[in-house]
């Protein structure tokens, strides 16, 4: 395809990706208001994000596998329709359980868009030239992440109310649907005797879900301790299901996550790095909006504006690194530098409290944005460079799956740490005022305006002081990313769409030969 034809195809693809990402960032800003209106708790706050990420992660390998088997255009359009249905359901939600169910539907659609957009780009552009187009994708991500919080804040502060933070994505998704119909023209490589490993997908989803439920409620008052019989039961069941998943994936004909691909050195290390990136990016940054609103008392609109340094860093780093990679063919220096910046940025944010200067917070978040922009798409690029075009969907979706899984774990674990820390700090504050420490439970309700003035002040300070703890944890996790990317082999980017048969793993060569 010519550069012009590729750009025309990208219009619809990036429009669809923009819609999905926008829905996430709009909701992130509106969440304090949504949870307060629906009388939800800090746990519910985390699970509104976690449910969508979990559905996204669980469905991504399936979408990726389907992308290697069926018409990618029809699949990406189907993902858009599913996303629209979930958005409408979320907009009409009248309580937290209904909202969580709607977010699961949204997450399934988002999983399709995440996996398919990357897979389609990998099918029409060679790795050597893919950097520039990945830069365009990074720019779309940055614009959606910067515009989403602001748009979400404006919607929440307007007479429309928070429900339109879901409804506004519907017309955008429909536009993307028709744009794809006009601009995306890609051949379908039909295969006979197609099979999908639904059992493996079920085991994987069940194992991940049980572990996420465990980390969401462990250590909280009224539930169970981190070290208890209940915790042992959850962990044991989750690990057993994941072990069963590995066994099934090693036996079935068409595994959802082929072990030969994910255990290849570059892919395996990129997956480890992506898990840590997901924990840091989705987990830690999800609570930035809550910090600005709940602790510092800003409106949703202002909170959205305060997130611009993070997104500006992502925009600059993703576009610049993509262009430079295409020009010089060197990708590893950028992911190593990005990892270092991520560690530094989260480490600095680990020092904030409810009185930290906002300019200082902005500078710290900009560093995190620069690191993230250099990492996310370039890790996928490194993996795509090691597999043939017949497995581009599976390989890309595997990295996206583990990144999103890391995000879901990050939101749950860091949300649990935040809630526990807030309760401890609030209890100490209440004790100084001579208030019964059982009142600290009020801090679990995010409708702070319903609390008495002195109590509200204590809870807001507690949220601000506790937020630094979760960024410090994110910095420790980012160290794992740094170690993993340093160990990734610095393999030159190929200039061809497909990989030479002799360069593929043995199992892959056999499959390609058989299909031929």
N, C-alpha and C positions, 0 to 999 in steps of 0.2 A: 504494500500500500504506500501511496505517496504521503508526504507530510500533510498535505491538504486533506486527503481522504481520512487520515488518522485523526486530525483535528475535528473533522465533521462527526466522526463516530464518537469522539470524546465528549461532544456537547451533551448528548443524551445521557451518557454514562456518568459524567460528572454532575449533571443536574440531579440524577437519581441519588448519587452519593451525598450530594449537598443536602437533599431533603432529609435523608436518614440522620446525618450528623446534626443538622439543625434541630431536629426533634429532641435529641439528647441534650444539647446545650440550652435550649429554651426551658426544658423541664428542670435542669439543674438550678437555674436561677429562680424558677417559680416554686420549687419544692418547699421551702420554708412556709410560704403562704398556703400551698396546697395541703400539706400535712397539718398545719394549724387549723385550716378550715374543716378538714375531715376528722379532726381530733385524734390525730395519729401520734405516735411516739418516735423517739430517736431510732429505735429499731425499725419502725415502719419507714422512716426516712431513708435508711440505708437499703431496705428491701425494694423500694420503688426503683432504685438504680440497679440493685443486684438482680432482680427478677428479669429485667430486660437484658442485662449482660449475660445472665445464665442461659436464657433462651437463644440469645445471639450466639453464644459459644457452642451450645449443644447442636444448633442447626447448621453452623458454618461448615463442619466437615461433610455433612450430607449435601448441602448446596455445592460444595467444591467437587464432590464425587459426581453429582449429577451434571456438573459443568463439563466433566471429561467424557460424558456419555450422550448428552442430549443437546438440543438447540439452546445455546447460551442466551440468545435474544429473548426467546419465550420464557426462559427461566428468570431472567432479570425483570421482565415485565410482571411475571407472577409474584415475585418478591415485592414489587411496588404495590400491587393490589392487596397483598396480605398486610403490608405496612399501613395502607390507608384504612383498612378495616380496624386494625388495632388502634389507630389514632382516633377514629370516631368513637369506639367503645370507651377509650380513656377519657375523652371529652365529656361523656355522659355519666362517668362514674360518680356514684353517690356515697361510696364508702371506700375504705382502704382495700379490702379484699377484691372488690370489682376492679379497682384501679390496678392492682397487682396482676390480675388475670389479663387485663387489656395490655399491660406492659409486656407480658409474655408473648402475646400475638405480635405486638410491635417488634419485639426482639427477634422473632422468627424472620420477619420481613427484613429487618436490619442485617441479620446474619447472611441472608441471600445477597443483599446489595454489597456488603463488605467483601464477600468471597468472589462474587461474579464480576464485579468491576475490575478487580485486580487480575482475575483469571483471563478476562477478555483482553485487557491491555497486554498481558503476557503472551497472548496468542497472536497478536498482530504487530508487535514491536520487539526487536531483538534486545537482549540485555544491554548491549553496548550503547544503544540509542534510547534505552528506556528511562534513563535518568531525567532527561528533560521533561518527559511526560509524567513521570512520578513527581517532578517539581510542580507541574500544573495541578496534580491531585493534592499535593501538599498545600498549594495556595487555596484550593477549594475548601480543604479542611480548616485552614486558618480563618478564612472568611466566615465559614459557618460557625466556627467556635467563637469568633469575635462578635458576629452579628447576632448569634443566637441568644447569648445572655442579655444583650441590650434589648433585642426585640421581646424576649420573654419578660424582662422587667417592665417595658412599656405596656405590654398587654396586661400584666398583673395589676399595674398601677392605674390602668384605664377602666372605664365602665364595662368593658368587655368581660373582664374577670379572667381567672386563671384557666378556665376551660378552653379558651381560645388559644392557649399555648399549645394545645393538641390539635384543635381544628385548623389552625393556620397552615399546618403541614399538608393538609389534604389537597388544596388546589395546586400547591407546588409539586406534589407527587404526580398528580394527573398531567400537569404540563410535562414533567419528565417522561411520563409514559408515552405521550404522543411524540415527543422529541426523539425518543429511542426508535419509535416506529419509522420515522423518516430518515434518520441519520445512520443507524447501525445496520450494517450489512455484513454478515459473517457466515462463512460456510459451516455446515454441520457435518461432522465426521460420524456418520451412523455406525453403530456397532450391533452385532447380533448377540443373542444369549446374554443380555444385560442382567446383572443382579446387584441388589443393594443390600448391604449388611445392616438390616434394620435391628437385629438382635444386638449387635455390637454397639450401635448407636443408643439403644435403650439402656444397656448396661453402663455405658459411659455417662449418659445423662443422669441416671439414678445415682451412680457413685459420686459424681460431682455435686449433685443436689444435696445428698445426705451430709457431705462434708461442709457445705455452705450453711446448711441449717445448724450444724454443730457450732461453727465459729460465730454465728449470728446471736446465739442465745447463751453460750457458755460464759460463766462469770457474772451473769446479770442476776439481780435480786429477783426472787420468785421462780428462777429456773434451776440451773445446776452449775456446779463448779467446773473449772477447767480440768481438774483432776478428780474424777468421780466415776461411779459406775455408769451413769448415763453417757458421759463423755466417751468412756471406753467403748460403749456399745455403738455409738454413732461412728467413731473413728474406725472401729473394727469392721463394721458393715460397709462403710464407704471404701476402705482399702480393699476389702474382699471383692467388692463389685468392680473396682478398677483393675484388680489382678485378673478377674474373670474376663474383663474387656481385653486385656493384653493377650490372654490365651485364645479367645475367640478370634481376635484380629490376626493371630499367627496361623489360624487354621482355615479361615474362609477364603473363597475364591476372589472376591472383590471387597477387601476390607475398607471401612470408612477412613481409617488412618493407617495406610500401609506402613508396616514396621520397617521395611527396607528403606523407605524414603525418610522417615522421621529419625532413624538411627544413623543416617549418613552424617558425617562429622559436621559439615557446614550447616545442614538443616537442624541437627540436634542442638548445636550450640546456639543457633539463631532462635530456636524455640525456648531454650533456657533464658536467653536474653529477653525475649518477648514477654515471657511470664513476668519477669521483674519489671519490665517497662509498663506492663498492664497494671501491676500492683501500684506502682508509683503514679502513673498518669491518671487512671480512672479512680483509684482509691484515694489518693491524696488530694488531687485537684477537685474532686467532687465536693469536698468539704470547704473549698475556698469561698464559694458563694455563701455557704452557711456561716463562715467566719465573718464575712463582711456584713451580713444581715443580722444574724443572731447575736453576735458578740459586739460588733461595732455600731449596730443600730441603723445601717443605711437601708434605703429603699431598694427593691429589686432592680430598678433601672440603674441606680448608682452602682450597685454591686456588679451589674453587667459591665459597666464602664471600667470598673476597677480591675476587671479580668483582661483588659486589652493588652497589657504588657506580656502576659503569658502567650497570647495568640500572635502578637506581633513577632515575638521571638520564633515561634513555630513557622510563621510565614516566611520570614527572612531566611531561616536556616534550611527549610525544605526546598524552596525555590533555588537558592544559591547553590546548595550542595548538589541538587539534581543537575543543574546546568554544568557545574564543574566536573561532575562524574562523567557526563556525556562527552565533555571536551577532552579530558585527560585520561579517562578510563580507570581512574583510581577511586575505589569506594571505601576501602578499609579505614584510611585516616579519618574519614568523616564519622563513621560509627564509633570509633574509639574516642574521638574528641567529644562526640555527643554524649557518650557514657560518662566521661569525666565531668562535663558540665551538669549532667543530671545529678551526680553525687554531690557536687558543690552546691547546686541550687537547692536541693532538698535539705542538705545539711544547714544551709543558712536559714531556710524557713523553719527549721527545727528550733530556732531561738526566739520565734515571735511569741507575743502574748497579747492581752487585750489593750495594751497601750503603745504597741510598736508603731512608729511613724509609717504612714501609708506609702510615702515615696520609697521608703526602704523595702516594704513588702513588695511594691511594684518591681523594683530592681531585682529582687530575689526571684520573683515569678518569671521575669524575663529570661533569666539564666536557665530556669527549668524549660521554658519554651524553646530556647535555642538547642538545648540538648535533645529534647523530644523531636524537634523538626529534623535533626540529622539522623535520628535512629529509625523511626517507624517504617517509612517506605524503603529505606536503604537496606534494612534487614531482610525484607521481602525480596528485594532485588538480588541480594546475595544468594538466597535460596533458589529463586527462579533460574539463576545462572547455572545451577547444578542438575536440573532435570529436563527431560524432553517435553515437547509441547503437549503430548498426550497425558502428561501428569502435572501440567502447570496448575490446574484447578485444585487438585488434591494437595500439592505442596504448598501453594499459597494459602489455602484455607486452613491447613494445619498450623501454620505460623499465626494466622489470624485467630484461630480457635484458642491457642494457648495464651495469646496476648489478651483476648477477651476474658478467658478463664482467670488469668491473673488479675484482671480488673475486677471481676466479680468477687474473687477472694479478697482482694485489697479493700473493696468497699465494705465487705462484711467484717473483716478482721479490724480494719482501722475504725470502722463505725463502732464496733464493740469496745475497742480501746478508748475511743472518745467518750462513749457513754459512761464507761466505768470511771474514767478520770474526772468527768464532769460531776458525777455523783459524789466522788470523794472530796473534790474542791468545794462543792456546794455545801456538803455536810459540815465542813470546817467553817465555812462562812456563816451558816445558820447557827452553829454552836456559839460563835462570837456574839451573835445578836440575842442569844438566849432562847432561840427557837428550837423546838423539838426537832432533832435531826431526821426524824421520819418524814418531815416536810421536804427533804431533799428529793423525794420522789417527784415533786412538782417539776423538777428540771427535766424529767423525761418527756413532758408535754411541750411541744414547740410553739404553742399558742402563748407566747410570753406576755402579750398585752393583757391577758386575763389574770396575771399574777399581781399581787400587791407590789408597790414601788420598791421597797427595800429588798424583797425577795427577787424581784426581776433584775435588780442591779447585781445581786450576787450570782445569779444564774448566767447573766450575760458575761460577767468577768470570768466565770468558770469555763464557759465555752471558749473564750479567747485564750485563756491560759492553757487549756487542754489541747488546743489545736496544734501547738508546737510539737507535742509528743508524737502525733501521728506523722508529721513531716520528718521527724527524726527517724522513725521506723522506716519510712519510705527511703530515706538516704541509705540506711543499712541494706535494704533490698536492692537499691541501685548499684551497690558494690558488686552484687552478683552479676548484674548486666555487664559491668566493666570487665570482670574476669572472663566472662563468656565471649565477649566480642574480641578481646585480645587473642583468644585461642582460636578464633575462626580462621581457616586457611585463606590466604590472600590470593584467590584464584582470579586470573584475568577474565574480564567480561567478553563473552563471545559476540560476534557480529551477526550471527545467524539466528533465525527464529527458533529452529529446532536444534537439538543436540545430536552429535554424531552417535550412531548406535553403539559403537565400541566404548563410548564414554559413559554410558548409562550403567546403573547397577545390574548385575547378572539377571536378577529376577525380572527387571523391567525389560531387558533385551528379549527375554523369552516371551514375555507377554506381547511385545510389539511384533515379534516374528510370527507368533501364533495368530494374531489378529490380521496380519498381512496375508 
